[in-house]
Amino acid sequence: MDEINKEYWQNELKCALEREGITDPNFFAFLKGKVRSYNVKVEDFNWAVFPRIDANGVLTDISMVVPTVYDMKSLCVNIHEYTHAYELYFCLGEVYVWHVEESEAKAREAEHRLLLHYETNK
């Protein structure tokens, strides 16, 4: 991917995160070094957020694996995973129970809003 496209898609990710309210600078500082981004097709990998939970069930850390943003599909995956990570971030230090259906619905809604934004702003 050339630098112009890379810069364009990084800006699109930043704007999409802002529209979702994922803006806390402490969140991004916390994630520094904990996000692995791979330059492969979205379909070729299982993207995810990994909560680290101690023996007492307390959420102690978060890491994630996302694709390098290069198109709308990879942007959607990033928004989905960042939504999960942001949700987890506010549970750090607490006993964490993942409510899978609720969490996945929230992440899918973020993807839907992203796609809707692009549909209405063509």
KOLNU-304426 format. One record per residue: chain; residue number from 1; x, y, z of N, C-alpha, C, O in turn; residue in one letter. Coordinates in Angstrom, 1 decimal, always signed. Atoms other than C-alpha are relative to their C-alpha. Example, Ala and Ser with C-alpha at 12.3 -4.5 7.8 and 13.67 -1.06 7.14 Angstrom:
residues 2
<'A',1,<+0.9,-1.2,+0.0>,<+12.3,-4.5,+7.8>,<+0.9,+1.2,+0.0>,<+1.9,+1.2,+0.7>,'A'>
<'A',2,<-0.9,-1.1,+0.0>,<+13.7,-1.1,+7.1>,<-0.8,+1.1,+0.8>,<-0.3,+2.2,+0.9>,'S'>
//
This chain:
residues 122
<'A',1,<+0.9,-1.2,+0.0>,<+0.0,+0.0,+0.0>,<+0.9,+1.2,+0.0>,<+1.8,+1.3,+0.8>,'M'>
<'A',2,<-0.8,-1.2,+0.0>,<+1.4,+3.4,-0.9>,<-0.3,+0.9,+1.2>,<-1.3,+0.7,+1.8>,'D'>
<'A',3,<+0.1,-0.9,-1.2>,<+1.9,+6.1,+1.7>,<-1.3,+0.9,-0.1>,<-1.9,+1.2,+1.0>,'E'>
<'A',4,<+1.2,-0.9,+0.1>,<-1.0,+8.3,+0.3>,<-1.2,-0.8,+0.5>,<-2.0,-0.3,+1.2>,'I'>
<'A',5,<+1.2,+0.8,-0.4>,<-3.5,+5.4,+0.7>,<+0.1,-0.3,+1.4>,<-0.9,-0.3,+2.1>,'N'>
<'A',6,<-0.1,+0.4,-1.5>,<-2.1,+4.4,+4.1>,<-0.4,+1.2,+0.8>,<-1.2,+1.0,+1.8>,'K'>
<'A',7,<+0.4,-1.2,-0.7>,<-2.5,+8.0,+5.3>,<-1.5,+0.2,-0.1>,<-2.1,+0.6,+0.9>,'E'>
<'A',8,<+1.5,-0.2,+0.2>,<-6.0,+8.2,+3.8>,<-0.8,-0.9,+1.0>,<-1.7,-0.5,+1.7>,'Y'>
<'A',9,<+0.8,+1.0,-0.8>,<-7.2,+5.0,+5.6>,<+0.3,+0.2,+1.4>,<-0.6,+0.0,+2.2>,'W'>
<'A',10,<-0.2,-0.3,-1.5>,<-5.5,+5.9,+8.9>,<-0.9,+1.2,+0.4>,<-1.4,+1.2,+1.5>,'Q'>
<'A',11,<+0.9,-1.1,-0.3>,<-7.4,+9.2,+8.8>,<-1.5,-0.4,+0.0>,<-2.2,+0.0,+0.9>,'N'>
<'A',12,<+1.3,+0.5,-0.1>,<-10.6,+7.4,+8.0>,<-0.3,-0.8,+1.3>,<-1.4,-0.7,+1.8>,'E'>
<'A',13,<+0.2,+0.7,-1.3>,<-10.1,+5.1,+11.0>,<-0.1,+1.0,+1.1>,<-1.0,+0.9,+2.0>,'L'>
<'A',14,<+0.0,-1.1,-1.0>,<-9.4,+8.2,+13.2>,<-1.4,+0.6,+0.0>,<-2.0,+0.8,+1.1>,'K'>
<'A',15,<+1.3,-0.7,+0.1>,<-12.6,+9.9,+12.0>,<-1.1,-1.0,+0.4>,<-2.1,-0.6,+1.1>,'C'>
<'A',16,<+1.1,+1.0,-0.4>,<-14.7,+6.7,+12.4>,<+0.0,-0.2,+1.5>,<-1.0,-0.3,+2.1>,'A'>
<'A',17,<-0.1,+0.2,-1.5>,<-13.4,+6.2,+16.0>,<-0.6,+1.2,+0.7>,<-1.3,+1.1,+1.7>,'L'>
<'A',18,<+0.6,-1.3,-0.5>,<-14.3,+9.9,+16.7>,<-1.5,+0.0,+0.0>,<-2.2,+0.3,+0.9>,'E'>
<'A',19,<+1.5,+0.0,+0.1>,<-17.8,+9.4,+15.4>,<-0.6,-1.0,+0.9>,<-1.8,-0.8,+1.4>,'R'>
<'A',20,<+0.5,+1.0,-1.0>,<-18.2,+6.4,+17.7>,<+0.2,+0.4,+1.4>,<-0.2,-0.2,+2.3>,'E'>
<'A',21,<-0.3,-0.4,-1.4>,<-17.0,+8.4,+20.7>,<+1.2,-0.7,+0.6>,<+1.3,-0.6,+1.8>,'G'>
<'A',22,<-1.2,+0.6,-0.5>,<-13.8,+6.4,+21.0>,<+1.1,+1.0,-0.1>,<+1.9,+1.0,-1.1>,'I'>
<'A',23,<-0.9,-1.2,+0.1>,<-11.7,+9.4,+21.8>,<+0.9,+0.2,+1.2>,<+1.7,+1.1,+1.2>,'T'>
<'A',24,<-0.7,-0.2,-1.2>,<-10.3,+9.0,+25.3>,<+1.5,-0.2,-0.2>,<+2.0,-1.3,-0.6>,'D'>
<'A',25,<-1.5,+0.2,+0.2>,<-6.5,+9.7,+25.0>,<+0.6,-1.0,+0.9>,<+1.6,-1.6,+0.5>,'P'>
<'A',26,<-0.5,+1.0,-0.9>,<-5.9,+7.5,+28.0>,<-0.1,-1.4,-0.6>,<+0.7,-2.3,-0.4>,'N'>
<'A',27,<+0.3,+1.3,+0.6>,<-7.4,+4.6,+26.1>,<+1.1,-0.3,-1.0>,<+1.7,-1.4,-1.1>,'F'>
<'A',28,<-1.0,+0.2,+1.0>,<-5.0,+5.1,+23.2>,<+1.4,-0.2,+0.5>,<+2.2,-0.9,+0.0>,'F'>
<'A',29,<-1.3,+0.1,-0.7>,<-2.1,+5.6,+25.5>,<+0.2,-1.4,+0.6>,<+1.2,-2.1,+0.5>,'A'>
<'A',30,<+0.0,+1.4,-0.6>,<-3.0,+2.3,+27.3>,<+0.2,-1.0,-1.1>,<+1.0,-2.0,-0.8>,'F'>
<'A',31,<-0.2,+1.0,+1.1>,<-3.2,+0.4,+24.0>,<+1.3,+0.1,-0.7>,<+1.6,-0.9,-1.5>,'L'>
<'A',32,<-1.3,-0.1,+0.7>,<+0.2,+1.6,+22.8>,<+0.8,-1.2,+0.2>,<+1.1,-1.6,+1.3>,'K'>
<'A',33,<-0.8,+1.3,-0.1>,<+2.2,-1.5,+22.0>,<-0.8,-1.2,+0.2>,<-0.3,-2.3,+0.2>,'G'>
<'A',34,<+0.9,+1.2,-0.3>,<-0.8,-3.8,+22.6>,<-0.9,-0.3,-1.2>,<-1.7,-1.2,-1.2>,'K'>
<'A',35,<+0.8,+0.3,+1.2>,<-2.3,-3.6,+19.1>,<+0.9,-0.5,-1.1>,<+1.9,+0.2,-1.5>,'V'>
<'A',36,<-0.7,+0.5,+1.1>,<-0.9,-5.8,+16.4>,<-0.8,+0.2,-1.3>,<-2.0,-0.2,-1.3>,'R'>
<'A',37,<+0.7,-0.2,+1.2>,<-1.8,-4.8,+12.9>,<+0.7,-0.7,-1.1>,<+2.0,-0.6,-1.3>,'S'>
<'A',38,<-0.6,+0.8,+1.0>,<-1.2,-7.1,+10.0>,<-0.5,+0.4,-1.4>,<-1.7,+0.6,-1.6>,'Y'>
<'A',39,<+0.4,-0.4,+1.4>,<-1.2,-6.3,+6.3>,<-0.3,-1.2,-0.8>,<+0.4,-1.6,-1.7>,'N'>
<'A',40,<+0.5,+1.2,+0.7>,<-3.2,-9.3,+5.1>,<-1.5,+0.3,-0.2>,<-2.1,+1.1,+0.4>,'V'>
<'A',41,<+1.4,-0.1,+0.3>,<-6.6,-9.7,+3.6>,<-0.9,-0.3,+1.3>,<-0.5,-1.2,+2.1>,'K'>
<'A',42,<+0.9,+0.2,-1.2>,<-9.5,-9.5,+6.2>,<-0.4,-1.4,+0.1>,<-0.4,-2.0,+1.2>,'V'>
<'A',43,<+0.5,+1.4,+0.0>,<-10.6,-13.0,+5.2>,<+1.1,-1.0,+0.4>,<+0.7,-2.1,+0.7>,'E'>
<'A',44,<-1.1,+0.9,-0.2>,<-7.2,-14.5,+5.8>,<+0.5,-0.1,+1.5>,<+1.5,-0.8,+1.8>,'D'>
<'A',45,<-0.4,+0.0,-1.4>,<-7.1,-14.1,+9.6>,<-1.2,+0.2,+0.9>,<-2.2,+0.6,+0.5>,'F'>
<'A',46,<+1.1,-0.2,-1.0>,<-9.2,-14.2,+12.8>,<+0.4,+1.2,+0.9>,<+1.3,+1.1,+1.7>,'N'>
<'A',47,<-0.3,-1.2,-0.8>,<-9.2,-10.7,+14.2>,<-0.7,+0.0,+1.3>,<-1.8,-0.6,+1.4>,'W'>
<'A',48,<+0.6,+0.2,-1.4>,<-9.9,-10.3,+17.9>,<+0.6,+1.0,+1.0>,<+1.7,+1.6,+0.8>,'A'>
<'A',49,<-0.5,-0.7,-1.2>,<-9.5,-8.5,+21.2>,<+0.2,-1.0,+1.0>,<-0.7,-1.9,+1.2>,'V'>
<'A',50,<-0.4,+1.0,-1.1>,<-7.9,-10.4,+24.0>,<+0.0,+0.6,+1.3>,<+1.0,+1.3,+1.7>,'F'>
<'A',51,<+0.0,-0.5,-1.3>,<-8.9,-9.6,+27.5>,<+1.0,-0.9,+0.9>,<+0.9,-2.1,+0.7>,'P'>
<'A',52,<-0.9,+0.8,-0.9>,<-6.3,-10.8,+30.1>,<-0.7,+0.1,+1.4>,<-0.9,+1.2,+2.0>,'R'>
<'A',53,<+0.7,+0.1,-1.3>,<-8.1,-11.9,+33.3>,<+0.8,-0.8,+1.0>,<+1.2,-1.9,+0.6>,'I'>
<'A',54,<-0.8,+0.7,-1.0>,<-6.4,-12.9,+36.5>,<-0.8,-1.1,+0.6>,<-2.0,-1.4,+0.3>,'D'>
<'A',55,<+0.6,+1.2,-0.6>,<-7.2,-15.9,+38.7>,<-1.3,+0.4,+0.8>,<-2.1,-0.5,+1.1>,'A'>
<'A',56,<+1.2,-0.4,-0.8>,<-9.8,-13.8,+40.6>,<-1.1,+0.6,-1.0>,<-2.1,+1.1,-0.5>,'N'>
<'A',57,<+1.0,-0.5,+1.0>,<-11.7,-12.9,+37.3>,<+0.1,+1.5,-0.3>,<-0.7,+2.1,-0.9>,'G'>
<'A',58,<-0.2,-1.5,+0.2>,<-10.3,-9.3,+37.3>,<+0.7,+0.2,-1.3>,<+1.7,-0.4,-1.6>,'V'>
<'A',59,<-0.6,-0.4,+1.3>,<-9.6,-7.8,+33.9>,<+1.3,+0.9,+0.3>,<+1.2,+1.9,+0.9>,'L'>
<'A',60,<-1.3,-0.6,-0.3>,<-5.9,-6.8,+34.0>,<+0.7,+0.7,-1.2>,<+1.5,+1.6,-1.0>,'T'>
<'A',61,<-0.6,-0.5,+1.2>,<-5.0,-6.1,+30.4>,<-0.8,-0.3,-1.2>,<-1.7,-1.1,-1.2>,'D'>
<'A',62,<+0.7,+0.2,+1.3>,<-6.2,-5.9,+26.8>,<+1.1,+0.0,-1.1>,<+2.0,+0.8,-1.0>,'I'>
<'A',63,<-0.8,-0.1,+1.2>,<-4.5,-6.6,+23.5>,<-0.9,-0.3,-1.1>,<-2.0,-0.9,-0.9>,'S'>
<'A',64,<+0.9,+0.3,+1.2>,<-5.9,-6.9,+20.0>,<+0.9,-0.2,-1.3>,<+2.0,+0.3,-1.4>,'M'>
<'A',65,<-0.6,+0.2,+1.3>,<-5.1,-8.0,+16.5>,<-1.0,+0.5,-1.0>,<-2.2,+0.0,-1.0>,'V'>
<'A',66,<+0.9,-0.6,+1.0>,<-6.6,-6.0,+13.6>,<+0.8,+0.1,-1.3>,<+2.0,+0.0,-1.4>,'V'>
<'A',67,<-0.7,-0.2,+1.3>,<-5.9,-5.7,+9.9>,<+0.5,+1.4,-0.2>,<-0.1,+2.4,+0.4>,'P'>
<'A',68,<-0.4,-1.3,+0.4>,<-4.0,-2.8,+8.5>,<-1.2,+0.6,-0.8>,<-1.8,-0.2,-1.6>,'T'>
<'A',69,<+1.2,-0.5,+0.7>,<-6.8,-0.5,+7.2>,<+0.4,+0.4,-1.4>,<+1.3,+1.2,-1.7>,'V'>
<'A',70,<-0.3,-0.2,+1.4>,<-6.8,-0.6,+3.4>,<-1.2,+0.2,-0.9>,<-1.1,+0.5,-2.0>,'Y'>
<'A',71,<+1.3,-0.1,+0.8>,<-10.5,-0.6,+2.4>,<-1.1,+0.1,+1.1>,<-0.9,+0.1,+2.3>,'D'>
<'A',72,<+1.1,-0.1,-0.9>,<-14.0,-0.4,+3.9>,<-0.1,-1.3,+0.9>,<-0.5,-1.1,+2.1>,'M'>
<'A',73,<+0.1,+1.3,-0.8>,<-14.0,-4.1,+5.0>,<+1.0,+0.0,+1.2>,<+0.6,-0.3,+2.3>,'K'>
<'A',74,<-1.0,+0.0,-1.1>,<-10.8,-3.7,+7.0>,<-0.3,+1.2,+1.0>,<+0.1,+1.0,+2.2>,'S'>
<'A',75,<+0.4,-1.1,-0.9>,<-12.1,-0.4,+8.4>,<-1.1,-0.5,+0.9>,<-1.1,-0.2,+2.1>,'L'>
<'A',76,<+1.1,+0.6,-0.8>,<-15.2,-2.2,+9.6>,<+0.5,-0.9,+1.1>,<+0.1,-0.9,+2.2>,'C'>
<'A',77,<-0.6,+0.9,-1.0>,<-13.1,-4.9,+11.3>,<+0.7,+0.8,+1.1>,<+0.5,+0.5,+2.3>,'V'>
<'A',78,<-0.6,-0.8,-1.1>,<-11.1,-2.2,+13.1>,<-1.0,+0.6,+0.9>,<-0.8,+0.6,+2.1>,'N'>
<'A',79,<+1.1,-0.6,-0.9>,<-14.2,-0.4,+14.3>,<-0.6,-1.0,+0.9>,<-0.8,-0.7,+2.1>,'I'>
<'A',80,<+0.5,+1.1,-0.8>,<-15.6,-3.7,+15.5>,<+0.9,-0.3,+1.2>,<+0.4,-0.3,+2.3>,'H'>
<'A',81,<-0.9,+0.4,-1.1>,<-12.5,-4.6,+17.5>,<+0.3,+1.1,+0.9>,<+0.4,+0.9,+2.1>,'E'>
<'A',82,<-0.2,-1.2,-0.9>,<-11.9,-1.1,+18.8>,<-1.2,+0.2,+0.9>,<-1.0,+0.6,+2.0>,'Y'>
<'A',83,<+1.2,-0.1,-0.8>,<-15.5,-1.1,+20.0>,<+0.1,-0.9,+1.2>,<-0.2,-0.6,+2.4>,'T'>
<'A',84,<-0.2,+0.9,-1.1>,<-14.8,-4.2,+22.0>,<+1.1,+0.4,+1.0>,<+0.9,+0.4,+2.2>,'H'>
<'A',85,<-1.1,-0.4,-0.8>,<-11.5,-2.9,+23.3>,<-0.4,+1.2,+0.9>,<+0.0,+1.3,+2.1>,'A'>
<'A',86,<+0.5,-1.1,-0.8>,<-13.1,+0.4,+24.4>,<-0.9,-0.4,+1.1>,<-0.8,+0.2,+2.2>,'Y'>
<'A',87,<+0.9,+0.5,-1.1>,<-15.8,-1.4,+26.3>,<+0.8,-0.7,+1.1>,<+0.6,-0.4,+2.3>,'E'>
<'A',88,<-0.8,+0.7,-1.0>,<-13.2,-3.6,+28.0>,<+0.9,+1.0,+0.8>,<+1.0,+0.9,+2.1>,'L'>
<'A',89,<-0.8,-0.9,-0.6>,<-11.0,-0.6,+28.8>,<-0.6,+0.6,+1.3>,<+0.1,+0.8,+2.3>,'Y'>
<'A',90,<+0.7,-0.6,-1.1>,<-13.6,+0.8,+31.2>,<-0.3,-1.0,+1.1>,<-0.9,-0.7,+2.1>,'F'>
<'A',91,<+0.1,+1.0,-1.0>,<-13.7,-2.5,+33.0>,<+1.3,-0.5,+0.7>,<+1.3,-1.4,+1.5>,'C'>
<'A',92,<-1.3,+0.4,-0.5>,<-10.0,-2.7,+33.8>,<-0.1,+0.1,+1.6>,<-0.6,+1.1,+2.1>,'L'>
<'A',93,<-0.1,+0.0,-1.5>,<-9.4,-3.6,+37.5>,<-1.3,-0.5,+0.6>,<-1.3,-0.6,+1.9>,'G'>
<'A',94,<+1.3,+0.6,-0.6>,<-12.9,-5.1,+37.9>,<-0.2,-1.4,-0.4>,<+0.5,-1.9,-1.4>,'E'>
<'A',95,<+0.3,+1.4,+0.4>,<-14.2,-8.6,+37.8>,<-0.8,+0.1,-1.3>,<-1.7,+0.9,-1.4>,'V'>
<'A',96,<+0.5,-0.1,+1.3>,<-15.1,-9.1,+34.2>,<-0.8,-1.2,-0.4>,<-0.2,-2.3,-0.4>,'Y'>
<'A',97,<+0.8,+1.1,+0.6>,<-17.9,-11.2,+32.7>,<-0.4,+0.5,-1.3>,<-1.0,+1.5,-1.5>,'V'>
<'A',98,<+0.3,-0.4,+1.3>,<-18.2,-11.0,+29.0>,<-1.4,-0.4,-0.4>,<-1.8,-1.6,-0.4>,'W'>
<'A',99,<+1.4,+0.3,+0.4>,<-21.8,-10.7,+27.9>,<+0.1,+0.0,-1.6>,<-0.1,+1.1,-2.2>,'H'>
<'A',100,<-0.4,+0.2,+1.4>,<-21.1,-12.0,+24.4>,<-1.0,+0.6,-1.0>,<-0.7,+1.5,-1.8>,'V'>
<'A',101,<+1.0,-0.5,+1.0>,<-24.4,-11.2,+22.6>,<-0.1,+1.5,+0.1>,<-0.2,+2.1,-1.0>,'E'>
<'A',102,<+0.1,-1.5,-0.1>,<-24.6,-7.7,+24.0>,<+1.2,+0.7,-0.6>,<+1.1,+1.7,-1.3>,'E'>
<'A',103,<-1.2,-0.6,+0.5>,<-21.0,-6.9,+23.2>,<+0.1,-0.1,-1.5>,<+0.5,+0.8,-2.2>,'S'>
<'A',104,<+0.0,+0.1,+1.4>,<-21.2,-8.3,+19.7>,<-1.0,+0.9,-0.7>,<-0.7,+1.4,-1.7>,'E'>
<'A',105,<+1.0,-0.9,+0.6>,<-24.4,-6.4,+19.0>,<+0.5,+1.4,+0.0>,<+0.3,+2.1,-1.0>,'A'>
<'A',106,<-0.5,-1.3,+0.0>,<-22.7,-3.2,+20.1>,<+1.1,+0.2,-1.1>,<+1.1,+1.3,-1.7>,'K'>
<'A',107,<-1.1,-0.2,+1.0>,<-19.7,-3.8,+17.8>,<-0.6,-0.1,-1.4>,<-0.2,+0.7,-2.3>,'A'>
<'A',108,<+0.7,+0.1,+1.3>,<-22.0,-4.8,+14.9>,<-0.7,+1.4,-0.3>,<-0.7,+1.8,-1.5>,'R'>
<'A',109,<+0.7,-1.3,+0.2>,<-24.0,-1.6,+15.4>,<+1.0,+1.1,-0.4>,<+0.7,+2.0,-1.2>,'E'>
<'A',110,<-1.0,-1.0,+0.4>,<-20.8,+0.5,+15.2>,<+0.4,-0.2,-1.4>,<+0.6,+0.8,-2.1>,'A'>
<'A',111,<-0.3,+0.2,+1.4>,<-20.0,-1.2,+11.9>,<-1.1,+0.5,-0.9>,<-0.9,+1.2,-1.9>,'E'>
<'A',112,<+1.2,-0.4,+0.8>,<-23.5,-0.5,+10.7>,<+0.0,+1.5,-0.1>,<-0.3,+2.1,-1.2>,'H'>
<'A',113,<-0.1,-1.5,+0.1>,<-23.2,+3.2,+11.6>,<+1.1,+0.5,-0.9>,<+0.9,+1.5,-1.6>,'R'>
<'A',114,<-1.1,-0.4,+0.9>,<-19.9,+3.4,+9.8>,<-0.4,-0.2,-1.5>,<-0.3,+0.8,-2.3>,'L'>
<'A',115,<+0.5,+0.2,+1.4>,<-21.4,+1.9,+6.6>,<-1.1,+1.0,-0.4>,<-1.1,+1.5,-1.5>,'L'>
<'A',116,<+1.1,-1.0,+0.3>,<-24.5,+4.1,+6.9>,<+0.6,+1.4,-0.2>,<+0.1,+2.1,-1.1>,'L'>
<'A',117,<-0.7,-1.3,+0.1>,<-22.2,+7.2,+7.3>,<+0.5,+0.1,-1.5>,<+0.3,+1.1,-2.1>,'H'>
<'A',118,<-0.6,-0.1,+1.4>,<-20.4,+6.3,+4.0>,<-1.1,+0.0,-1.1>,<-0.9,+0.6,-2.1>,'Y'>
<'A',119,<+1.1,+0.0,+1.0>,<-23.7,+5.5,+2.2>,<-0.6,+1.4,-0.1>,<-1.0,+1.8,-1.2>,'E'>
<'A',120,<+0.7,-1.2,+0.1>,<-25.2,+8.8,+3.1>,<+0.9,+1.2,-0.3>,<+0.4,+2.3,-0.6>,'T'>
<'A',121,<-0.9,-1.1,+0.3>,<-22.1,+10.9,+2.5>,<+0.9,-0.3,-1.3>,<+2.0,+0.2,-1.4>,'N'>
<'A',122,<-0.7,+0.3,+1.3>,<-21.1,+9.6,-1.0>,<+0.1,+1.3,-0.8>,<+0.6,+1.2,-1.9>,'K'>
//
